[in-house]
Amino acid sequence: MRLMTMAAVIAGVGVTVLLSQFRWAHRLDLVERLRPFAPGGLRAGGGRRGGSHSLRDVLGPLATGLGSRLARVLGTADDLGARLARAHSPVDPGAFRMRQVGWATAGLLAASVVGFVLGPPPLVTLLLVTLTPLLGFLFPEHRLSSACADHQRRISLELPIVAEQFGMLLSSGYSMTAALDRVAARTEGACALDLRRAMARIRQGLSPTDALNEWAEVADVDELRQFVSILVLHEDAGDLGRLISNEARAMRRGSQRELLARIERRSQQVWIPVTVAALVPGVLFLAIPFVSALSALGGL
């Protein structure tokens, strides 16, 4: 009866949270219904449908604090907002932490059901109840880290071409803002996404130098920091085309060295299964006469 009562309470909370996401399941206040029609109403209300007393507003700060502490314990010290911006994720840190808490809760419920139905030993049940929520919490974290690493790798591969385009445009007489706008509009890829966000920041009133520095800070790529440190000299230097061309060639040489090192590592990894396949039969062939000799000495 206690287990059934606990399951009913958890199911009721889950159904309530699920229904709270639909507009037809709850009635908004008059202020919230009139807010979209007021000047700046969507910005003032943040686009939330459940009002200021929704469940997300109550549990969001708690989930954010708990998730940040657990992430630091597990070795993730980077700022969550910076990583979400780096991966161009549409969710905010609070929603991301709530998603992690949801995955952890689902893992805990699944482990509890498995432990109740199968009845494993207490140690196995303890491991299930402990590790499954942890894996559920780490699953969105792993996906975000993979997305950030993939975005950084794409920036490193695209940056030489983007640098050459900047060099040609600046040498042709384009200003820095015009060059940023043209490269962002005419290219595709990871750098283009970041440049479009930088142009949006410039239209909001940020200077091109600050927008470029913000791009380098969010992307967190060493080659990009070096490239941006040259681009921000446009206010003091008149001709940056030659410097940018030299930097593009240096980035290409660095990419080539990294590619050669990766090929060398993979060529070495090819020999691992060959070595294991050659050593195991050899050890067996050596072990048979060795054991036979030991048996003969034992008989003496």
C-alpha positions as CSV (number, residue, x, y, z in Angstrom):
1,M,0.0,0.0,0.0
2,R,2.8,2.4,0.7
3,L,4.4,1.7,-2.6
4,M,1.1,2.2,-4.4
5,T,0.5,5.5,-2.6
6,M,4.0,6.7,-3.5
7,A,3.4,5.7,-7.1
8,A,0.1,7.5,-7.2
9,V,1.5,10.7,-5.8
10,I,4.4,10.7,-8.3
11,A,2.0,10.0,-11.1
12,G,-0.3,12.8,-10.0
13,V,2.7,15.3,-9.9
14,G,3.8,14.1,-13.3
15,V,0.3,14.5,-14.8
16,T,0.0,18.0,-13.2
17,V,3.4,19.1,-14.6
18,L,2.5,17.7,-18.1
19,L,-0.9,19.4,-18.1
20,S,0.5,22.7,-17.0
21,Q,2.3,23.0,-20.3
22,F,-1.0,23.2,-22.3
23,R,-3.0,26.4,-22.5
24,W,-6.3,24.6,-22.4
25,A,-5.5,23.0,-19.0
26,H,-5.3,26.2,-17.0
27,R,-6.7,29.7,-17.1
28,L,-4.3,32.6,-17.1
29,D,-4.8,35.8,-15.2
30,L,-6.3,38.8,-16.9
31,V,-3.0,40.6,-16.8
32,E,-1.2,37.7,-18.5
33,R,-3.9,37.4,-21.2
34,L,-3.6,41.1,-22.0
35,R,0.2,41.3,-21.8
36,P,0.9,40.2,-25.4
37,F,-1.2,43.1,-26.7
38,A,0.7,45.8,-24.7
39,P,3.8,47.5,-26.0
40,G,6.8,45.4,-24.9
41,G,4.5,42.9,-23.2
42,L,6.1,39.8,-24.4
43,R,9.5,41.0,-23.3
44,A,8.2,42.1,-19.9
45,G,6.4,38.8,-19.3
46,G,9.3,36.7,-20.8
47,G,6.8,34.7,-22.8
48,R,5.8,32.5,-19.9
49,R,2.3,31.0,-20.0
50,G,2.0,30.0,-16.4
51,G,2.4,33.3,-14.8
52,S,5.0,34.2,-12.1
53,H,3.9,31.3,-9.8
54,S,4.3,28.4,-12.2
55,L,6.1,25.3,-11.2
56,R,9.1,26.1,-13.4
57,D,9.5,29.4,-11.6
58,V,9.5,27.6,-8.3
59,L,11.7,24.7,-9.1
60,G,14.0,26.5,-11.7
61,P,16.4,28.2,-9.2
62,L,16.6,25.0,-7.0
63,A,17.4,22.9,-10.0
64,T,19.9,25.4,-11.3
65,G,21.8,25.5,-8.0
66,L,21.7,21.8,-7.4
67,G,22.7,21.0,-11.0
68,S,25.6,23.5,-10.9
69,R,27.0,22.0,-7.7
70,L,26.7,18.4,-9.1
71,A,28.3,19.4,-12.4
72,R,31.3,21.0,-10.5
73,V,31.6,17.8,-8.4
74,L,31.6,15.7,-11.6
75,G,34.4,17.9,-13.1
76,T,32.4,20.3,-15.4
77,A,33.6,23.8,-14.3
78,D,32.7,25.7,-17.5
79,D,29.8,28.2,-17.3
80,L,26.6,26.6,-18.5
81,G,25.3,29.8,-20.2
82,A,28.6,30.1,-22.1
83,R,28.4,26.5,-23.3
84,L,24.7,26.8,-24.3
85,A,25.6,30.0,-26.3
86,R,28.6,28.2,-27.8
87,A,26.4,25.3,-29.0
88,H,23.7,27.8,-30.2
89,S,21.1,26.0,-28.0
90,P,17.7,27.7,-27.8
91,V,17.2,26.8,-24.1
92,D,18.3,28.8,-21.2
93,P,20.3,27.5,-18.2
94,G,17.3,27.1,-16.0
95,A,15.4,25.0,-18.6
96,F,18.5,22.9,-19.2
97,R,18.9,22.2,-15.5
98,M,15.2,21.4,-15.3
99,R,15.6,18.9,-18.1
100,Q,18.5,17.3,-16.3
101,V,16.4,17.0,-13.1
102,G,13.7,15.4,-15.2
103,W,16.0,12.9,-16.7
104,A,17.4,12.0,-13.3
105,T,13.9,11.7,-11.8
106,A,12.9,9.4,-14.7
107,G,16.0,7.3,-14.1
108,L,15.2,7.0,-10.4
109,L,11.6,6.0,-11.1
110,A,12.7,3.4,-13.7
111,A,15.3,2.0,-11.2
112,S,12.7,1.8,-8.5
113,V,10.3,-0.1,-10.7
114,V,12.9,-2.5,-11.8
115,G,14.0,-3.1,-8.2
116,F,10.5,-3.7,-7.1
117,V,9.5,-6.0,-10.0
118,L,12.7,-8.1,-10.3
119,G,13.7,-8.1,-6.7
120,P,17.5,-8.1,-7.1
121,P,19.9,-8.2,-4.2
122,P,20.1,-5.1,-2.0
123,L,23.5,-4.2,-3.3
124,V,22.3,-4.3,-6.9
125,T,19.2,-2.3,-6.0
126,L,21.4,0.3,-4.3
127,L,23.6,0.6,-7.4
128,L,20.6,0.9,-9.7
129,V,19.0,3.6,-7.5
130,T,22.3,5.5,-7.3
131,L,23.8,5.2,-10.8
132,T,20.6,5.5,-12.9
133,P,19.7,9.0,-11.8
134,L,23.4,10.0,-12.2
135,L,23.4,8.7,-15.7
136,G,20.1,10.5,-16.4
137,F,21.7,13.7,-15.2
138,L,24.9,13.3,-17.2
139,F,23.1,12.4,-20.5
140,P,22.1,16.0,-21.4
141,E,25.5,17.2,-20.1
142,H,27.3,14.8,-22.4
143,R,25.2,15.9,-25.4
144,L,25.9,19.5,-24.7
145,S,29.7,18.9,-24.3
146,S,29.7,16.9,-27.6
147,A,27.8,19.7,-29.4
148,C,30.3,22.3,-28.0
149,A,33.3,20.2,-29.1
150,D,31.8,19.7,-32.5
151,H,31.2,23.4,-33.0
152,Q,34.7,24.2,-31.9
153,R,36.2,21.6,-34.3
154,R,34.1,23.1,-37.2
155,I,35.3,26.6,-36.4
156,S,38.9,25.4,-36.5
157,L,38.4,23.8,-39.9
158,E,36.5,26.7,-41.4
159,L,38.6,29.6,-39.9
160,P,41.4,29.6,-42.6
161,I,38.8,30.1,-45.4
162,V,36.9,32.8,-43.4
163,A,40.2,34.5,-42.6
164,E,41.0,34.7,-46.4
165,Q,37.6,36.1,-47.1
166,F,38.2,38.8,-44.5
167,G,41.6,39.6,-45.9
168,M,40.2,40.0,-49.5
169,L,37.3,42.2,-48.3
170,L,39.4,44.4,-46.1
171,S,42.0,44.8,-48.9
172,S,39.2,45.8,-51.3
173,G,38.2,48.7,-49.1
174,Y,35.4,47.2,-47.0
175,S,35.0,48.4,-43.5
176,M,35.0,45.9,-40.6
177,T,31.2,46.0,-40.1
178,A,30.6,45.6,-43.9
179,A,33.1,42.7,-44.1
180,L,31.4,41.0,-41.1
181,D,28.0,41.5,-42.7
182,R,29.1,40.1,-46.1
183,V,30.9,37.1,-44.7
184,A,27.9,36.3,-42.4
185,A,25.4,36.6,-45.2
186,R,27.4,34.8,-48.0
187,T,28.8,31.8,-46.0
188,E,27.4,28.8,-44.2
189,G,28.8,26.8,-41.3
190,A,29.8,27.3,-37.7
191,C,31.6,30.6,-38.3
192,A,28.7,32.0,-40.2
193,L,26.3,31.2,-37.3
194,D,28.7,33.0,-34.9
195,L,29.1,35.9,-37.2
196,R,25.4,36.4,-37.6
197,R,25.1,36.5,-33.8
198,A,27.9,39.1,-33.8
199,M,26.1,41.2,-36.4
200,A,23.0,41.1,-34.3
201,R,25.0,42.3,-31.3
202,I,26.4,45.1,-33.5
203,R,22.9,46.1,-34.5
204,Q,22.0,46.3,-30.8
205,G,24.6,48.9,-30.3
206,L,27.8,46.9,-29.6
207,S,31.0,48.0,-31.3
208,P,32.6,45.6,-33.9
209,T,35.7,45.2,-31.6
210,D,33.5,44.2,-28.6
211,A,31.4,41.9,-30.8
212,L,34.6,40.2,-32.1
213,N,36.0,39.8,-28.6
214,E,32.7,38.4,-27.4
215,W,32.8,35.9,-30.3
216,A,36.3,34.7,-29.4
217,E,35.3,34.5,-25.7
218,V,32.2,32.4,-26.3
219,A,33.7,30.1,-29.0
220,D,36.9,29.5,-26.8
221,V,39.1,28.5,-29.7
222,D,42.8,29.4,-29.6
223,E,43.1,30.0,-33.4
224,L,40.1,32.3,-33.3
225,R,41.5,34.3,-30.4
226,Q,44.7,34.9,-32.4
227,F,42.7,35.8,-35.5
228,V,40.4,38.2,-33.6
229,S,43.5,39.9,-32.0
230,I,44.5,40.8,-35.5
231,L,41.0,41.9,-36.6
232,V,40.6,44.3,-33.7
233,L,43.6,46.3,-35.1
234,H,41.4,47.7,-37.8
235,E,40.9,50.9,-35.8
236,D,44.7,51.5,-35.6
237,A,46.0,50.0,-38.8
238,G,45.0,50.8,-42.3
239,D,45.9,47.6,-44.2
240,L,45.4,44.3,-42.5
241,G,45.1,42.2,-45.6
242,R,48.7,41.0,-45.5
243,L,48.6,40.2,-41.8
244,I,45.3,38.3,-42.2
245,S,46.7,36.4,-45.2
246,N,49.8,35.4,-43.2
247,E,47.5,34.3,-40.3
248,A,45.4,32.2,-42.7
249,R,48.5,30.4,-44.0
250,A,49.6,29.8,-40.4
251,M,46.2,28.3,-39.5
252,R,46.4,26.1,-42.6
253,R,49.8,24.8,-41.6
254,G,48.5,24.2,-38.0
255,S,45.5,22.3,-39.4
256,Q,47.8,20.2,-41.6
257,R,50.1,19.4,-38.7
258,E,47.1,18.3,-36.6
259,L,45.8,16.2,-39.5
260,L,49.1,14.5,-39.9
261,A,49.3,13.8,-36.1
262,R,45.8,12.3,-36.2
263,I,46.7,10.1,-39.2
264,E,49.8,9.0,-37.3
265,R,47.8,8.1,-34.2
266,R,45.3,6.1,-36.2
267,S,48.0,4.3,-38.1
268,Q,49.5,3.3,-34.7
269,Q,46.1,2.2,-33.4
270,V,45.7,-0.2,-36.4
271,W,48.5,-2.3,-35.1
272,I,46.9,-2.8,-31.7
273,P,44.5,-5.6,-32.7
274,V,47.2,-7.1,-35.0
275,T,49.6,-7.2,-32.0
276,V,47.0,-8.7,-29.7
277,A,46.0,-11.3,-32.3
278,A,49.7,-12.3,-32.7
279,L,50.6,-12.3,-29.0
280,V,47.7,-14.4,-27.7
281,P,48.3,-17.5,-29.8
282,G,52.0,-17.1,-29.2
283,V,51.5,-17.1,-25.4
284,L,49.2,-20.1,-25.7
285,F,51.8,-22.0,-27.7
286,L,54.5,-21.1,-25.2
287,A,52.3,-22.0,-22.2
288,I,51.6,-25.6,-23.3
289,P,55.2,-26.8,-23.2
290,F,55.9,-24.8,-20.1
291,V,53.0,-26.4,-18.2
292,S,54.1,-29.8,-19.6
293,A,57.7,-29.2,-18.3
294,L,56.3,-28.2,-14.9
295,S,54.2,-31.3,-14.7
296,A,57.3,-33.5,-15.6
297,L,59.3,-31.8,-12.8
298,G,56.5,-32.3,-10.4
299,G,56.4,-36.0,-11.3
300,L,60.1,-36.3,-10.5
